[in-house]
Amino acid sequence: MAGISGHWAFAFGVLGNIVSFIVFLSPLPTFYKIYKKKSTEGYQSIPYVVALFSSMLWIYYAFLKTNTTLLITINSFGVFIETIYVGFYLFYAPKKAKVQTVKMLLLSVVGGFGAIVLVTQFLFKGAVRGQVVGWICLVFSLCVFIAPLGIVRKVIKTKSVEYMPLLLSVFLTLSAVMWFFYGLLLKDINIAAPNVLGFIFGILQIVLYVIYSKKEKAILKEQKLPEIQKPAVIVVDENMNKKKLPELTQEQIIDIVKLAGLLVCSDKVHVASCPHDNNCGVKVENIPKLQTVEA
């Protein structure tokens, strides 16, 4: 049974390495945005500094234990990539953010990690040293999962998921599952325990992303709807807008008479042929002009 659990532990460890590798690469879209904006405005360096510190601690813990090669491989890559992220952040960060990031690096990576190594090396021996370092790793692993909660708070406050890395949340959740089973099969509580909380926080972030991304889409859809134009109200002033019917000339009246085939005879109209002018078959005299009609 021990052999079977060992094989399963190795399998989950390999899967944990694969998923954690993706976790470490998941902030790449975030840093691409920073590169395009040439600014880190809206983004925080806390998750990357804490992840760097945690990776260094796990490497130290792995060297104190046996059968933990898979911890060394993935956390070595973690130290490498997180160092690049922090350096990239410092390059584009404004002055205030740079100062805060440098302070965190000095307190955690230099002061914190250095102090842990010195204290455990001089005060503890053998298995006890491994247990103490393991508990420290457990605490700071929880910090890795708690660190993105600053972004969660910002999402709830602004009702926007612009600065919330969804890929990071998804792969952190998957990573928590893999490393939980890895620690459980190795009977190492220091590896298994923090990943329970990691899974819970990961699910929380995904749920919040789904909720607020839907709200954002609904708001954007409303903003894009064209405004309904109200019909213009035209006020007509009868005294100012009067239309007049056009006057008809005698020639126009003659044309009308010809087309209708009518012979108009009255006291005031004399119709006769015109032998001298073939173009004039009708002579109209004394036709009163039409009076102007006001509308």
N, C-alpha and C positions, 0 to 999 in steps of 0.2 A: 504493500500500500504506500509505503514511503517513497518507493521508486516512481509509482504512478503519480502521486502528488507532486513529486519533483519535476516530472515531465510536464505536467499541467502548469506548474509554476513557471517553468522555462517558457512555455508557450505564451502564457499571459505576459511574461516579461518582455518577450519579443514584440507582441502586439502593443504592449505599453510603450516600447521604444519607438515603434512606427507612429503611433498616435501622438506621442509626446514630441516627436520630430516635427509632425505637422503643427502641433500646438506652438512650438518655437518659431515656426515659419508663418503662422497665421497673422501676426501683426504687419506683415509686409504691405498689404493694401493700405494700412494706416500710415505707414512711413512713406508710401508712394504719394498719398495725399499731402503729407507734410512737405515732401520734395516739390510737388506742384505749386503749393501755396507759398513755399519758402518761409513757412512759419509753423510753429507748434501750437498756435492759438487754439484753445479748446481741448487739447490733449494733455495728459498727465504722464510724468515719468515714474510715478510710484510703482506701477505693476512691473516695470522692467528692472528697476533697481532691486525690488524685493525678490523677483524671480532669479536675478543674478546671485544674490546672497543665498537664496535657498539652494540653488544648484551647487554652489561651493560647499555648503554644509553637507549635502547628500554625498558628495564625493569624499569628504572627510569621513563621514559615517561608513560609507562603503568600504573604505580601506581598513576600518576597525572590525569589520564583520567578514564572514566567509560566504562564498556563493552569491556574491552581489556584483558580479561583473557587469550585468545589464544595467545596474544603477550607475556604474562608473561611465559606461559608454554614452548613455543619453545625457547625463548631467555635464559631461565634458563638452558635448556639443552645446548644451544650454549655456554654459559659461561663455563659450565662444560667441554665440549669436546674440546673447543679451548684452555683452560688452559692445558689440557693434551697434545695437539699438540705442544704448545709452549715449554712445559717442555721437551717433547721428542726431539724436535728440538735442544734445548740448550744442551741436553746430547750428541748428536752426532755431533754438529756443531764444526768447527775449531775455534780457539781462536778469530779471527777477527770477524767472524759471530756472535759468542756469545756476544761479546762486543756491536755490533750494535743492536742485539735483546734486550739486557738488557736496552740499552739506549732508545729504542722505547717503551719498557714496562714502564719505569719510566716516560717518557714524556707523554705518552697517558693514560695508565691505572691508574697510581698513580697521576701524576700531572694534566693531562687533565680532567679526570673524577672527581677527587676530587675538582678541581677548578670550574667545571660546577655545581656541587651539591651545593657548598658553595655560589657561586654567585647567582644562581637562588633562593636559599632558603632565602637569606637575602635581595635581591634587588627586587624580583617580588612576587606578591601575586595572589592566586586564578587561574582564567582562563588564565591570562597573563603568569603566570609561565609555564603552560602547553604548551602555544603557543611557548614561547621562547625555551623550551626544545624540542618541536616538530620540530622547524626549525633547531636546532642543530643536531637532529637525522637525518633529511633529508640530511643535508650536509655530515654527516659521513656515511650514507647509500650509498651515491654516491661514497664515498671513497672506500667502500667495493667492489663495482662493478668496480671501476677504478683500484684498487690494482692489479688485475691479468693482467693489460695492460703492466706491466713490463715484464711479461712472454711473452706476445704477441710481444713486441719489440724484445725480445731475439729470438723468433721463426722466425721473419722476417729477423733478422740479420744473424742467423746461418742456416736458411732454414731447421730447424729440429724441430720436435714436441716432442722430447724426454722428455722435462721438462714441457710440457703443459698438465695439467690434463683435459682430455676431459670430464670425468664424472662431474667434478666440473662445467665446462662451461654449459653442458646440463641441469643440475639440477638447476643451478642459473637462467637460462632462464625460466624454468618452474616455479620456485619459484617467479620470478618477475611477471609472468602472474597472479598467484594466489593472491599474496598480492596486486597487482594493483586493481583487482576487489574487494578485501576485503576492501581496503581503499576507493574505489569509492562508494561502497554501504553504507559505514559508513559516507561518505562525509568528510573524513579525508584526506586532501591534503598532509599532512606530511607522510602518509603511501603510498598513491597512486603515487605521483610525482616521487620519486626516482626510482621506479620500471619500469617506462617508459625507463629511461636511462639504467637500468639494463637489460632489454629485448634487447635493441639495442646492448649493449656490448656483451651480451651472444651470440647473433646471429653472431656477428663479429668473436668471438673466434672460434665458430663451423666451420664457413666458412674457416678461416685460417687453422684450423686443417685438414679439408678435402683436401685443396689445397696442403699443404706441406707434408702431409702423403702420397699422391699419388706420389709426386716428389721423396720422400725418397724411396718408393717401386721401382720406375723406376730405380733409381740409383743403388739400391742393386741388382736388376735383371741384370743390365748391368755388374756389378762387378762379378756376379756368372757365366756369360757366359764363356765357355772354349775358350782359344785363338786358333785361326786357325793356325795349324802348316804348315809352308812353306816347300815344298818338298826340300829335301836335294839335292844339286848339287854335283855330283860326277865327279871329273876330272880324266880322265884315261890317264896315260902316256904310250904311246905305247912302248917306249923304256924300261919301267920298268915292265910292266905287259904283259908278253908273255906267252900264254898257249901252252903247248905241248901235242900232241896226244899220248896216251900210245902205247908202242911197243907191237905187237902181237908175242907171242912165236910160235914155230913150232907146239907144241901140240894143241894150240888154233886153229891154221889154219886147222889142221887135223880134229878137231871136227866140224869145219864149213863145211868142205868138206863132211864129213859123213852125217851131217844133211841135206844138200842140195841134196844129192844123185848124186853128180857130180864126174866125173872122170877126173882128171886134167892130161893132158898129154902135155908135152912140151919138148924142148931140155934139159931144166935144171931140169925137174921133172921126176923121174922114179918111177912108181907105180907097186908094185908086192905083191903077197901074202906072208905071213910069216908063214910057216908051223910050225915053232918051237914056236910060241907065238900066242895063240888064242886071246890074248888081243890086238894084233896089226895086223890089217887087212890091213893097209895102211902104206907104208913107203915113207916118203917124204925126198928127199935129195936136197941139194943145193938150197933151197928156199931163195931167198934174203930177208933180213929183210926190213920192211917198214921204209922208211925214216921219220925222224921227220919233222912234218909240223908246221910251226909257224903261230899263229893266229895274 
